[in-house]
Amino acid sequence: MMAAASSSDSDSGKAESNDASSKWLDAHYDPMANIHTFSACLALADLHGDGEYKLVVGDLGPGGQQSRLKVFKGLRVLTESPLPALPAAAATFLIDQHEPRTPALAFASGPCVYVYKNLRPYFKFSLPQLPTNTLEQDLWNQAKEDQIDPLTLKEMLEGIREKADVPLSVQSLRFLQLERSEMEAFVNQHKSKAIRRQTVITTMTTLKKNLADEDAVSCLVLGTENKELLVLDPEAFTILAKMSLPSIPVFLEVSGQFDVEFRLAAACRNGNVYILRRDSKCPKYCIELSAQPVGLVRVNKVLVVGSTQDSLHGFTYKGKKLWTVQMPAAILTMNLLEQSSRGLQAVMAGLANGEVRIYRDKALLDIIRTPDAVTSLCFGRYGREDNTLIITTRAMHRTFQTDLYLLRLRTARTYVQALESSLNPVSVTAREPLKLHAVVQGLGPTFKLTLHLQNTSTARPVLGLLVCFLYNEALYALPRAFFKVPLLVPGLSYPLETFVESLSDKGISDIIKVLVLREGQSAPLLSAHINMPVSEGLAAA
C-alpha cells in the first residue's frame, strides 16, 4: 500500500512526477501491507465524528479466502473483523440528521448489504427472493415422493434449463454439475427443502436523497445479477425504486437527488453503458462500446469509460462521444480525483505497467509511477490531511511473501538439521508400535548414550525385545554390543543407558546404528541412526 499527499501549491499543467518536480509528497509505503482489494472496496470517512478520517478496506484475503473488514488509522490497522462473504463494494453515507453526524458504512456481499454504525453491526438488508420455476418445483416434489429417479430428474431439469424463461435455482444448477455416483445422495439431502432463487449484488454506490450538500442524507443504489437497479431508503432500508436493465451492471455512477431529479449510468457486461433518469423504469440512452468496460467515472458532466482496448473514452449523458485517449498499458482500475477547494475534477487510471495517469478530459495532468501493477485507487481526506491518494499494487506483496516463505523454509531446514545432529541425533524406522528417542551427553572422549524406548500401543504390553548396536569398532567402543529390554508397559517411556568411548584422535565422528529386535528373529522391529558428536577432548589433545 502506498499513500501520497498532494502538494498544495502545485499547478494543474501537464507534468510527469519525478524526484525533482513531483506534485506529490510520499507519505507512506508498506510493501507488506497484505491488502487484496479493488477500488470499489475502498472508502475514506470520518467514522467517529472527530475530524479524523479513516481508510475502510474490504479485504478479499489471499486467494479470495478469509475476507475481512479493515479500518486503517494513519499507518496502523485500527480494527479488523471478518466479513461473511467476499465484498463486492463498500460505501459510506449518512442515514439520518442526528448529531454527531457520523456516517454509516455499507458492504455489499452476496445477496446482502451489511451496514455498520460506529464500526458495529447496525442493519442487514437482504435482496428479495426471486420467483421460482413452477416446473422445477414440481420435479423436486416428485423426487421428494420418490416418483422419479435422479437420472430422470437430471434429464428433465436440463430440458427446463434450455427452454424456460425463469432460470433454475442454485440447488438445481448444482445438481446438474454432479457426477452420476453423487446424484442420489444429493437428492436425498435436498429433496425436502423448498427451492429458492436468490440473486446477488454486483455493484453499489450512493445517491443524495433530497439535498446536494456534502453532509446530506444519501440512499444506497444497488446493481444485481438479476439485471436490476434498486434504490434503498436510508432509514428503513426498504426499496424506493426498481429499474430494469438489458444486462448485468458492473459499474455505477449517479448525479442529482432522488427526490428531485437524478441521472444514473450503468456499465454492463454486454459492453454497453445505459443512462436512466428519475421515473424511468428502463434505460433512456445507450452507449455502445467496442470493448468490455473496465471502469466508469463521472467527471463533472462527462462520463469517462475505460475499456479493455487500453483506452479512455469521454461521453455525454446522451451518449455522444467527446474524446478518446490511448493508454500505454492495460487499465486495471479507475477512480475520481476531486479537489473541492480548487474546483478540480479528474479521472485517475491505474495501469498494468505500474503507472497512475491523471486526466482532465483528454489532457494529461500527471503520471505517478509505482513499483508494480496498480489494483486500487482512492483519493480524499485521510487523517487530517486533504488531497491524499492511496494506491495498492498487486504483485509486490507476492514477491515479498515468496521471499519470506523461502526464508522460513531455510530456517526450518537449518533447525531440523541442528536437531538431527545434536539435540535429537536420531532417525527412526519402526515396524511395531514402538517409539525411540536418543540423547547423547558429554564432551568426549566418553559419551553417555540414553535410549528412551516407549510402547505406543493402547493396551498391549511388549516383551522379549533386544537392543543391538552396530558401529565402527575403529572409532568407538561400547561395554556391551546388545542387551535385553524389560517388559514395556503401554504409554511409559523406559530409559536404557550405556556409554560410548571415542577412540579416534583425528576429530572425526560417525553413525551408530541401533536395532530393536525380538528374541529369536533376525529382522529388526525398529532401527535408528544416531549421529555422534565430535569428541572435543581428543580433538583438543
C-alpha positions as CSV (number, residue, x, y, z in Angstrom):
1,M,0.0,0.0,0.0
2,M,1.2,3.5,-0.8
3,A,-0.1,6.9,0.4
4,A,0.9,10.2,-1.2
5,A,-0.2,13.7,-0.3
6,S,-0.7,16.3,-3.0
7,S,1.4,19.4,-2.7
8,S,-0.9,22.4,-2.1
9,D,1.0,24.8,-4.4
10,S,1.3,22.6,-7.4
11,D,-0.2,23.8,-10.7
12,S,-2.6,21.9,-13.0
13,G,-0.4,21.9,-16.1
14,K,0.9,18.8,-17.9
15,A,3.7,17.2,-16.0
16,E,5.3,13.9,-15.1
17,S,6.1,13.1,-11.5
18,N,9.7,12.5,-10.6
19,D,12.0,13.2,-7.7
20,A,12.6,16.8,-8.8
21,S,9.3,18.1,-9.9
22,S,6.7,15.8,-8.4
23,K,3.4,17.2,-7.3
24,W,3.1,14.6,-4.6
25,L,4.8,14.1,-1.3
26,D,5.5,10.4,-0.4
27,A,3.7,9.9,2.9
28,H,3.9,6.1,3.4
29,Y,4.9,2.9,1.6
30,D,4.4,-0.5,3.0
31,P,5.2,-3.5,0.7
32,M,4.0,-5.9,3.4
33,A,0.5,-4.4,4.0
34,N,-1.1,-7.6,2.7
35,I,-4.1,-5.9,1.2
36,H,-6.1,-7.7,-1.5
37,T,-8.8,-5.4,-2.8
38,F,-10.0,-3.1,-5.6
39,S,-11.2,0.5,-5.8
40,A,-14.9,-0.3,-5.2
41,C,-14.0,-1.7,-1.8
42,L,-12.0,1.3,-0.5
43,A,-13.6,4.3,1.2
44,L,-12.4,7.3,3.3
45,A,-14.7,8.6,6.0
46,D,-14.9,10.3,9.4
47,L,-16.3,7.3,11.1
48,H,-16.3,8.7,14.7
49,G,-17.2,12.4,14.0
50,D,-13.8,13.5,15.4
51,G,-12.4,15.0,12.2
52,E,-10.0,12.1,11.8
53,Y,-10.7,10.4,8.5
54,K,-10.1,6.6,8.4
55,L,-9.4,4.3,5.5
56,V,-12.0,1.5,5.2
57,V,-10.9,-1.6,3.3
58,G,-13.0,-4.6,2.2
59,D,-10.1,-7.1,2.0
60,L,-10.8,-10.1,-0.1
61,G,-7.9,-12.0,1.5
62,P,-5.2,-14.1,-0.2
63,G,-6.8,-16.2,-3.0
64,G,-10.3,-14.9,-2.1
65,Q,-10.2,-16.6,1.3
66,Q,-10.8,-15.1,4.7
67,S,-12.3,-11.8,3.6
68,R,-12.1,-9.1,6.3
69,L,-13.2,-5.5,7.1
70,K,-10.1,-3.5,7.9
71,V,-10.1,0.1,9.2
72,F,-6.7,2.0,9.0
73,K,-5.9,5.0,11.1
74,G,-2.6,6.5,9.9
75,L,-0.1,3.7,9.4
76,R,-1.8,1.1,11.5
77,V,-4.9,-1.1,11.5
78,L,-7.4,0.3,13.9
79,T,-9.9,-2.5,13.8
80,E,-10.3,-5.8,11.9
81,S,-13.2,-8.1,11.7
82,P,-14.3,-11.0,9.4
83,L,-16.8,-10.5,6.6
84,P,-19.4,-13.2,6.0
85,A,-18.6,-13.3,2.3
86,L,-16.5,-11.7,-0.4
87,P,-17.2,-8.0,-0.6
88,A,-18.4,-6.6,-3.9
89,A,-18.4,-2.9,-2.9
90,A,-18.1,-0.5,0.0
91,A,-19.7,2.9,0.6
92,T,-20.0,5.4,3.4
93,F,-23.2,7.5,3.7
94,L,-25.3,9.5,6.2
95,I,-28.5,7.8,7.1
96,D,-30.1,10.5,9.4
97,Q,-29.7,14.1,10.6
98,H,-28.8,13.2,14.2
99,E,-25.8,14.6,15.9
100,P,-23.0,13.8,15.9
101,R,-23.0,13.4,12.1
102,T,-21.2,10.1,11.8
103,P,-21.6,8.2,8.6
104,A,-22.7,4.6,8.3
105,L,-20.5,2.1,6.5
106,A,-22.1,-0.4,4.0
107,F,-20.6,-3.5,2.5
108,A,-22.3,-5.3,-0.4
109,S,-21.6,-9.0,-0.1
110,G,-23.5,-11.8,-1.9
111,P,-27.3,-11.1,-1.6
112,C,-26.9,-8.8,1.4
113,V,-25.8,-5.3,2.4
114,Y,-24.2,-5.2,5.8
115,V,-24.5,-1.7,7.4
116,Y,-22.2,-0.7,10.3
117,K,-22.5,2.3,12.6
118,N,-19.6,3.2,14.8
119,L,-17.9,0.1,13.4
120,R,-20.6,-2.1,14.9
121,P,-23.2,-4.1,13.0
122,Y,-26.3,-1.9,12.6
123,F,-28.5,-3.4,9.9
124,K,-28.6,-6.2,7.3
125,F,-30.5,-5.8,4.1
126,S,-31.2,-8.9,2.0
127,L,-32.4,-8.9,-1.6
128,P,-35.9,-10.2,-2.1
129,Q,-36.4,-13.8,-3.3
130,L,-36.9,-14.3,-7.0
131,P,-39.9,-16.3,-8.3
132,T,-39.1,-19.9,-8.9
133,N,-39.8,-22.1,-11.9
134,T,-43.1,-24.0,-11.3
135,L,-42.0,-26.9,-13.5
136,E,-38.7,-27.1,-11.5
137,Q,-40.7,-27.1,-8.2
138,D,-42.9,-29.9,-9.5
139,L,-39.9,-32.1,-10.4
140,W,-38.4,-31.7,-6.9
141,N,-41.8,-32.5,-5.4
142,Q,-41.9,-35.7,-7.4
143,A,-38.3,-36.5,-6.3
144,K,-39.5,-36.0,-2.7
145,E,-42.2,-38.6,-3.2
146,D,-39.7,-41.0,-4.9
147,Q,-41.8,-40.8,-8.1
148,I,-38.7,-40.2,-10.3
149,D,-35.1,-41.3,-10.1
150,P,-32.1,-39.0,-10.1
151,L,-31.3,-39.6,-13.7
152,T,-34.8,-38.7,-14.9
153,L,-34.7,-35.7,-12.7
154,K,-31.4,-34.6,-14.3
155,E,-32.8,-35.1,-17.9
156,M,-35.9,-33.1,-17.2
157,L,-34.1,-30.3,-15.4
158,E,-31.7,-29.9,-18.4
159,G,-34.7,-29.6,-20.6
160,I,-36.1,-26.8,-18.4
161,R,-32.8,-25.0,-18.3
162,E,-32.6,-24.9,-22.1
163,K,-36.2,-23.6,-22.8
164,A,-37.7,-22.0,-19.7
165,D,-37.9,-18.2,-19.3
166,V,-37.4,-18.4,-15.5
167,P,-33.8,-19.6,-14.7
168,L,-33.2,-22.6,-12.5
169,S,-32.4,-22.3,-8.8
170,V,-28.9,-22.8,-7.4
171,Q,-29.9,-26.1,-6.0
172,S,-30.8,-27.5,-9.4
173,L,-27.8,-26.0,-11.1
174,R,-25.5,-27.6,-8.5
175,F,-27.3,-30.9,-9.1
176,L,-26.7,-30.8,-12.8
177,Q,-23.0,-30.5,-12.3
178,L,-22.7,-33.7,-10.2
179,E,-21.3,-37.0,-11.3
180,R,-23.7,-39.9,-11.6
181,S,-22.4,-41.5,-8.4
182,E,-23.1,-38.3,-6.4
183,M,-26.7,-37.7,-7.6
184,E,-28.6,-39.9,-5.3
185,A,-27.0,-38.6,-2.1
186,F,-27.6,-35.0,-3.2
187,V,-31.3,-35.7,-4.0
188,N,-31.8,-37.4,-0.6
189,Q,-30.2,-34.4,1.2
190,H,-32.1,-31.7,-0.6
191,K,-35.4,-33.1,-1.8
192,S,-37.3,-32.0,1.3
193,K,-36.0,-28.4,1.0
194,A,-38.0,-25.7,-0.7
195,I,-36.2,-24.4,-3.8
196,R,-35.3,-20.7,-3.8
197,R,-33.9,-18.3,-6.3
198,Q,-31.6,-15.7,-4.9
199,T,-29.7,-13.0,-6.9
200,V,-26.5,-11.3,-5.7
201,I,-25.2,-7.7,-5.6
202,T,-22.6,-6.8,-8.3
203,T,-22.1,-3.1,-7.7
204,M,-23.1,-0.4,-5.3
205,T,-23.0,3.4,-5.0
206,T,-24.8,6.2,-3.1
207,L,-27.3,8.9,-4.3
208,K,-28.3,12.0,-2.3
209,K,-31.8,11.8,-1.0
210,N,-33.1,15.4,-1.3
211,L,-30.2,17.8,-0.8
212,A,-26.9,18.2,-2.7
213,D,-24.9,19.2,0.4
214,E,-21.8,17.1,1.2
215,D,-23.3,16.1,4.6
216,A,-26.8,15.3,3.2
217,V,-28.6,12.0,3.8
218,S,-27.9,9.5,1.0
219,C,-29.6,6.4,-0.5
220,L,-27.8,3.2,-1.4
221,V,-28.1,2.2,-5.1
222,L,-27.6,-1.5,-5.8
223,G,-26.9,-3.3,-9.1
224,T,-27.8,-7.0,-9.1
225,E,-27.1,-10.1,-11.1
226,N,-30.8,-10.2,-12.0
227,K,-30.2,-7.1,-14.3
228,E,-31.9,-4.7,-11.9
229,L,-31.1,-1.5,-10.1
230,L,-32.5,-0.9,-6.6
231,V,-32.6,2.3,-4.6
232,L,-32.9,1.8,-0.9
233,D,-34.4,4.2,1.7
234,P,-31.6,5.3,4.0
235,E,-33.6,4.9,7.3
236,A,-36.0,2.0,6.8
237,F,-33.8,0.2,4.1
238,T,-36.9,-0.5,2.0
239,I,-36.8,-0.4,-1.8
240,L,-37.8,3.0,-3.0
241,A,-37.3,2.4,-6.7
242,K,-36.6,-0.5,-9.0
243,M,-35.3,-0.3,-12.6
244,S,-34.5,-2.9,-15.2
245,L,-31.5,-3.2,-17.4
246,P,-30.8,-5.3,-20.6
247,S,-27.7,-6.7,-19.0
248,I,-25.9,-7.2,-15.6
249,P,-24.5,-3.9,-14.2
250,V,-20.8,-3.9,-13.1
251,F,-20.1,-0.1,-12.6
252,L,-22.5,2.7,-11.5
253,E,-22.3,6.5,-11.5
254,V,-25.1,8.8,-10.3
255,S,-25.8,12.5,-10.1
256,G,-28.6,14.6,-8.6
257,Q,-31.0,13.8,-5.8
258,F,-33.5,11.0,-5.6
259,D,-36.5,13.2,-4.5
260,V,-35.7,15.9,-7.1
261,E,-34.0,14.7,-10.3
262,F,-31.2,12.3,-10.9
263,R,-29.4,10.5,-13.7
264,L,-27.9,7.1,-13.4
265,A,-25.2,5.5,-15.6
266,A,-24.6,1.7,-15.5
267,A,-21.8,0.0,-17.4
268,C,-22.9,-3.6,-18.1
269,R,-21.4,-6.9,-19.0
270,N,-22.7,-6.8,-22.6
271,G,-20.3,-3.9,-23.3
272,N,-22.9,-1.1,-23.2
273,V,-23.4,1.8,-20.8
274,Y,-27.1,2.6,-20.1
275,I,-28.4,6.0,-18.9
276,L,-31.6,6.2,-16.7
277,R,-33.5,9.2,-15.4
278,R,-35.8,9.6,-12.5
279,D,-39.2,7.9,-13.0
280,S,-37.8,5.8,-15.9
281,K,-38.1,2.0,-15.4
282,C,-35.8,1.2,-18.3
283,P,-32.8,3.0,-19.9
284,K,-33.3,6.3,-21.8
285,Y,-30.0,6.3,-23.6
286,C,-27.4,3.6,-24.6
287,I,-23.7,3.9,-25.2
288,E,-22.4,1.0,-27.3
289,L,-18.7,0.3,-26.6
290,S,-16.4,-1.6,-28.9
291,A,-14.9,-3.5,-26.0
292,Q,-15.8,-4.5,-22.4
293,P,-15.8,-1.7,-19.8
294,V,-13.2,-1.9,-17.0
295,G,-14.2,1.3,-15.2
296,L,-16.7,4.2,-15.1
297,V,-16.1,7.6,-13.6
298,R,-18.3,10.8,-13.8
299,V,-16.1,13.9,-14.2
300,N,-18.4,16.9,-14.0
301,K,-20.9,16.3,-16.8
302,V,-18.7,13.8,-18.7
303,L,-18.8,10.0,-18.3
304,V,-15.3,8.6,-18.6
305,V,-15.3,4.9,-19.6
306,G,-12.2,2.7,-19.6
307,S,-12.2,-0.3,-21.9
308,T,-10.3,-3.5,-22.4
309,Q,-8.8,-1.9,-25.6
310,D,-6.5,0.1,-23.2
311,S,-8.3,3.4,-23.8
312,L,-10.3,6.0,-22.1
313,H,-13.4,7.4,-23.7
314,G,-15.4,10.5,-22.8
315,F,-19.2,10.6,-23.4
316,T,-22.1,13.0,-22.7
317,Y,-25.1,11.7,-20.7
318,K,-26.9,11.4,-24.1
319,G,-24.3,9.0,-25.5
320,K,-22.3,11.4,-27.7
321,K,-18.6,10.6,-27.8
322,L,-16.4,13.6,-26.9
323,W,-12.8,12.2,-27.0
324,T,-10.6,9.0,-26.8
325,V,-7.2,8.7,-25.2
326,Q,-5.0,5.6,-25.7
327,M,-3.1,4.2,-22.7
328,P,0.4,2.6,-22.8
329,A,-0.8,-0.4,-20.9
330,A,-4.0,-2.2,-19.8
331,I,-6.3,-0.3,-17.4
332,L,-6.8,-2.2,-14.2
333,T,-8.7,0.3,-12.1
334,M,-10.2,3.8,-12.2
335,N,-11.4,6.4,-9.7
336,L,-12.2,10.1,-9.3
337,L,-9.8,12.7,-8.2
338,E,-11.6,15.8,-6.8
339,Q,-10.1,18.9,-5.1
340,S,-13.1,20.8,-4.0
341,S,-11.1,23.8,-2.8
342,R,-9.8,24.3,-6.4
343,G,-12.8,23.1,-8.3
344,L,-10.7,20.4,-9.9
345,Q,-12.1,17.0,-11.0
346,A,-10.1,14.5,-12.9
347,V,-10.0,10.8,-13.6
348,M,-7.3,8.5,-12.3
349,A,-6.4,5.4,-14.3
350,G,-4.2,2.7,-12.7
351,L,-2.3,0.7,-15.3
352,A,-0.7,-2.7,-15.5
353,N,2.7,-1.1,-16.1
354,G,2.6,0.4,-12.6
355,E,1.6,3.9,-13.7
356,V,-1.2,6.1,-12.4
357,R,-2.3,8.5,-15.1
358,I,-4.4,11.5,-14.2
359,Y,-6.5,13.2,-16.9
360,R,-8.8,16.2,-17.0
361,D,-10.9,15.5,-20.2
362,K,-8.2,14.2,-22.5
363,A,-5.4,16.4,-21.1
364,L,-2.8,14.5,-19.1
365,L,-2.2,16.2,-15.8
366,D,0.3,13.9,-14.1
367,I,1.9,10.4,-14.1
368,I,2.8,8.6,-10.9
369,R,5.0,5.6,-11.2
370,T,4.6,2.7,-8.6
371,P,6.6,-0.5,-8.1
372,D,4.0,-2.8,-9.6
373,A,0.6,-3.1,-11.3
374,V,-2.0,-0.9,-9.6
375,T,-5.1,-2.7,-8.3
376,S,-7.0,0.1,-6.5
377,L,-7.1,3.9,-6.1
378,C,-8.7,6.1,-3.5
379,F,-8.4,9.9,-3.2
380,G,-9.7,12.2,-0.5
381,R,-9.1,13.3,3.1
382,Y,-7.1,10.8,5.2
383,G,-6.4,11.6,8.9
384,R,-6.4,15.4,8.9
385,E,-4.7,15.7,5.5
386,D,-6.6,16.8,2.5
387,N,-5.9,15.5,-1.1
388,T,-4.4,12.2,-0.1
389,L,-4.0,9.5,-2.8
390,I,-4.0,5.8,-1.6
391,I,-2.7,3.2,-4.0
392,T,-2.5,-0.6,-3.7
393,T,-0.4,-2.7,-6.0
394,R,-0.8,-6.4,-7.0
395,A,2.5,-8.4,-7.1
396,M,4.7,-6.6,-4.7
397,H,3.1,-8.5,-1.8
398,R,3.5,-11.8,-3.6
399,T,7.3,-11.1,-4.2
400,F,7.9,-10.3,-0.5
401,Q,5.7,-13.2,0.6
402,T,7.7,-15.6,-1.6
403,D,11.0,-14.3,-0.1
404,L,9.5,-14.6,3.4
405,Y,8.4,-18.2,2.8
406,L,11.8,-19.1,1.4
407,L,13.5,-17.6,4.5
408,R,11.1,-19.5,6.8
409,L,11.8,-22.8,4.9
410,R,15.6,-22.3,5.1
411,T,15.3,-21.5,8.8
412,A,13.2,-24.6,9.4
413,R,15.6,-26.8,7.5
414,T,18.6,-25.4,9.5
415,Y,16.7,-26.0,12.7
416,V,15.9,-29.6,11.7
417,Q,19.5,-30.2,10.8
418,A,20.6,-28.9,14.2
419,L,18.1,-31.2,15.9
420,E,19.3,-34.2,14.0
421,S,23.0,-33.5,14.6
422,S,22.9,-32.6,18.3
423,L,19.7,-32.2,20.2
424,N,17.9,-35.2,18.8
425,P,20.5,-37.2,16.9
426,V,18.3,-40.0,15.7
427,S,16.3,-41.0,12.7
428,V,13.9,-43.9,13.3
429,T,12.2,-46.5,11.2
430,A,9.6,-48.7,13.0
431,R,7.6,-51.8,12.2
432,E,5.9,-52.1,15.6
433,P,4.1,-49.6,17.9
434,L,7.4,-48.5,19.4
435,K,9.0,-45.1,19.8
436,L,12.7,-44.4,20.3
437,H,14.3,-41.2,21.4
438,A,18.1,-40.9,21.9
439,V,20.1,-38.4,23.9
440,V,23.9,-38.1,23.7
441,Q,25.6,-36.3,26.6
442,G,29.2,-35.3,27.3
443,L,32.1,-33.6,25.5
444,G,34.2,-36.8,25.0
445,P,36.1,-38.9,24.7
446,T,33.4,-40.8,26.7
447,F,29.8,-40.1,26.0
448,K,26.7,-41.1,27.8
449,L,24.1,-42.6,25.4
450,T,20.5,-42.8,26.8
451,L,17.8,-44.6,24.7
452,H,14.2,-43.8,25.7
453,L,12.1,-46.7,24.4
454,Q,8.3,-46.4,24.6
455,N,5.4,-48.8,23.8
456,T,2.9,-46.6,21.9
457,S,0.1,-49.2,21.8
458,T,-3.0,-48.5,23.9
459,A,-3.4,-51.9,25.7
460,R,-0.9,-54.5,24.6
461,P,2.4,-54.8,26.6
462,V,5.6,-55.7,24.7
463,L,8.2,-58.1,26.0
464,G,11.1,-60.3,24.7
465,L,13.0,-57.4,23.0
466,L,16.7,-57.0,22.4
467,V,18.7,-53.8,21.7
468,C,21.7,-54.2,19.4
469,F,24.4,-51.6,18.5
470,L,26.2,-51.6,15.1
471,Y,29.2,-49.3,14.9
472,N,32.7,-48.8,13.6
473,E,35.0,-50.5,16.1
474,A,37.9,-48.4,14.9
475,L,36.1,-45.3,16.1
476,Y,34.0,-46.3,19.1
477,A,33.9,-48.8,21.9
478,L,30.8,-49.8,24.0
479,P,30.7,-52.0,27.1
480,R,28.1,-54.3,25.5
481,A,27.0,-54.6,21.9
482,F,23.5,-55.7,22.9
483,F,21.3,-56.1,26.0
484,K,17.8,-57.2,26.9
485,V,14.8,-54.9,27.2
486,P,12.5,-55.3,30.2
487,L,8.7,-55.6,29.8
488,L,7.3,-52.4,28.1
489,V,4.0,-51.3,29.6
490,P,1.9,-49.2,27.2
491,G,2.4,-45.5,27.4
492,L,5.5,-45.5,29.6
493,S,9.0,-44.4,28.4
494,Y,11.9,-46.6,29.6
495,P,15.4,-45.1,29.7
496,L,18.2,-47.5,28.7
497,E,21.7,-46.2,29.4
498,T,25.1,-47.1,28.1
499,F,28.5,-45.4,27.5
500,V,30.3,-44.8,24.2
501,E,34.0,-44.2,24.1
502,S,35.5,-42.4,21.1
503,L,38.8,-44.0,20.0
504,S,39.8,-41.5,17.3
505,D,42.2,-38.7,17.9
506,K,41.5,-37.0,14.5
507,G,38.3,-35.2,15.5
508,I,36.0,-37.3,13.3
509,S,32.7,-38.8,14.1
510,D,30.4,-41.5,12.6
511,I,26.9,-43.0,12.9
512,I,25.9,-45.7,15.5
513,K,23.0,-47.8,14.3
514,V,20.6,-49.1,16.9
515,L,18.4,-52.1,16.2
516,V,15.5,-53.3,18.3
517,L,14.8,-57.0,17.7
518,R,12.5,-59.7,19.1
519,E,14.3,-62.7,20.5
520,G,14.7,-65.5,18.0
521,Q,14.1,-63.1,15.0
522,S,16.7,-61.5,12.7
523,A,14.5,-58.8,11.2
524,P,14.6,-55.6,13.3
525,L,11.3,-54.2,14.6
526,L,12.8,-50.7,14.9
527,S,16.0,-49.2,13.6
528,A,17.6,-45.8,14.3
529,H,20.7,-43.9,13.2
530,I,22.5,-41.8,15.9
531,N,24.8,-39.0,14.7
532,M,27.6,-39.0,17.2
533,P,29.2,-35.6,18.0
534,V,32.9,-35.0,17.6
535,S,34.9,-35.7,20.7
536,E,36.2,-32.4,21.9
537,G,38.5,-33.9,24.4
538,L,40.6,-35.9,21.9
539,A,40.4,-33.0,19.4
540,A,41.9,-30.6,21.9
541,A,44.6,-33.1,22.7
